[in-house]
Amino acid sequence: MPALRQSRVSDLIDTRPLSARSVLASALLGSDEGRLTVGELVAVASLFGISAGAARTCLWRMVSNGELAADGGSYALAGRLAERRERVDEASRIDDVAAHRWDGTWELAIVALERRSAADRLELRKAATALHLAELREGVWIRPDNLDPQRFPTLRAVVDQQCTHFLGAATDIGAQKVRTLFSLDEWAESAKLLVDAMDAALDTGERDDSTESFTYEFALSIAVVRHLQLDPLLPAELTGERWPAQRLRGTYRRFDRAFKRRMSSAFRRR
């Protein structure tokens, strides 16, 4: 990969040492059922140089903080981490979600409160962004009405508390305005870089069982999932036929299967 593209990939992937919480939370977020046993979590942590004692202490703290629920020797996501898992699941279903027919209607959420604290403003921004709304101008959030209006009730409640909703046409929003509002060009470029990075890892991963390799691929997986969650899930009429989300998702599925196989193999050798 050319040096410039490699530099851009490095900007997308956080290669700093992972904390025990990051490793454990990411392992659960990426698991098939959102639940893993203590032994499985300790084994994952060990691949990143985290001791069993440190992993168990971190699990206890995450339960105390309401991020995990313990049940019979296993742990499941809870609270905000469970909500994040829902967003991860939505990101993995982009093909089904974004393929819904769109009749040209737009969803608008307009701030109705006269006074809001800085905390309220930040909470609304986080919730609206997670719901894939874009800020048209101060206090006006918008997106095509092609998603389930009842998605993510906790996030929707934040928006409902501060905004009034409208549905209607938005004839003054042209193609270039959409690309700018939803940062489509930037998202697409980053998606292509991540696909290249995963392809490169798939080519070499089976031959490299070093801690550095596991750490890099784990960080790459986190970066891809995070980027998929930023896909605005626009209808095809607005993204065009070359929108790279489907390719990113397909490559990630292959990458994730291969990475999990390597992890299972590493567990058996320990």
Residue pairs with C-beta under 8 A, 6 or more apart in sequence:
1 9
1 196
1 197
1 200
5 193
5 196
8 190
8 193
9 193
9 194
9 196
9 197
12 190
12 193
12 194
12 223
12 227
13 197
13 216
13 219
13 220
13 222
13 223
14 219
14 222
14 223
15 215
15 216
15 219
17 215
18 26
18 48
18 215
18 218
18 219
20 45
20 50
20 54
20 55
20 57
20 58
21 58
21 61
21 62
22 222
23 44
23 45
23 48
23 50
23 218
24 41
24 44
24 45
24 55
24 58
24 59
24 62
25 62
25 67
25 77
25 81
26 218
26 221
26 222
27 36
27 40
27 41
27 44
28 34
28 35
28 36
28 41
28 68
28 75
28 76
28 77
28 81
28 85
29 77
29 81
29 84
29 85
29 88
29 225
30 88
30 221
30 225
30 256
34 76
34 77
34 82
34 85
35 74
35 75
35 76
35 77
36 44
36 74
36 75
37 73
37 74
37 75
38 56
38 59
38 73
38 74
38 75
41 55
41 59
41 75
42 52
42 55
42 56
43 267
43 270
44 263
45 51
45 52
45 54
45 55
46 52
46 55
46 270
47 211
47 214
47 263
47 266
48 211
48 214
48 215
48 218
49 211
59 68
59 70
59 75
62 68
62 75
63 69
63 70
63 75
65 79
66 78
66 79
67 77
67 78
67 79
67 80
67 81
68 75
68 76
68 77
68 78
68 81
69 75
69 76
69 77
69 78
76 82
77 84
77 85
83 152
83 154
83 155
86 152
87 130
87 152
87 229
88 225
88 228
88 229
90 97
90 151
90 229
91 225
91 228
91 229
91 231
91 249
92 228
92 249
94 228
94 231
94 233
94 245
94 246
94 249
95 246
95 249
97 147
97 148
97 233
98 146
98 233
98 234
98 235
98 236
98 245
99 236
100 146
100 147
100 235
101 146
101 235
102 144
102 145
102 146
102 235
102 237
103 145
104 169
105 144
105 145
105 167
105 168
105 169
106 142
106 143
106 144
106 145
106 167
106 168
106 169
106 170
106 173
107 133
107 142
107 143
107 144
107 145
107 149
107 165
107 166
107 167
108 136
108 140
108 141
108 142
108 165
108 166
108 167
108 168
108 170
109 128
109 133
109 140
109 141
109 142
109 159
109 163
109 164
109 165
110 139
110 140
110 141
110 163
110 164
110 165
110 166
111 124
111 139
111 140
111 162
111 163
112 162
112 163
112 164
113 120
113 162
116 124
116 162
120 162
123 158
124 158
124 159
124 162
124 163
125 135
126 158
127 155
127 156
127 158
127 159
128 135
128 141
128 159
130 152
130 155
130 229
131 143
131 147
131 151
131 152
131 155
131 156
131 159
132 143
132 147
132 231
132 232
132 233
133 141
133 142
133 143
133 159
134 141
134 142
134 143
134 181
134 182
134 232
135 141
135 142
135 181
136 142
136 173
136 181
141 159
141 163
142 170
142 173
142 181
143 232
143 234
144 234
144 235
144 238
145 167
146 233
146 234
146 235
147 233
149 156
150 156
173 181
175 238
178 184
178 234
178 238
179 185
182 232
182 234
184 232
184 234
184 239
184 243
187 227
187 230
187 231
187 232
188 242
188 243
188 244
190 227
191 227
191 244
191 245
191 247
191 248
192 244
194 220
194 223
194 224
194 227
194 248
195 244
195 247
195 248
195 251
197 220
198 220
198 224
198 251
198 252
198 254
198 255
199 251
201 216
201 217
201 220
201 255
202 254
202 255
202 258
205 213
205 217
205 258
205 259
205 262
206 258
206 262
209 262
209 265
209 266
214 262
214 263
214 266
217 255
217 259
217 262
218 259
220 255
221 252
221 255
221 256
221 259
224 248
224 252
224 255
225 252
227 248
228 245
228 248
228 249
228 252
231 245
236 243
239 245
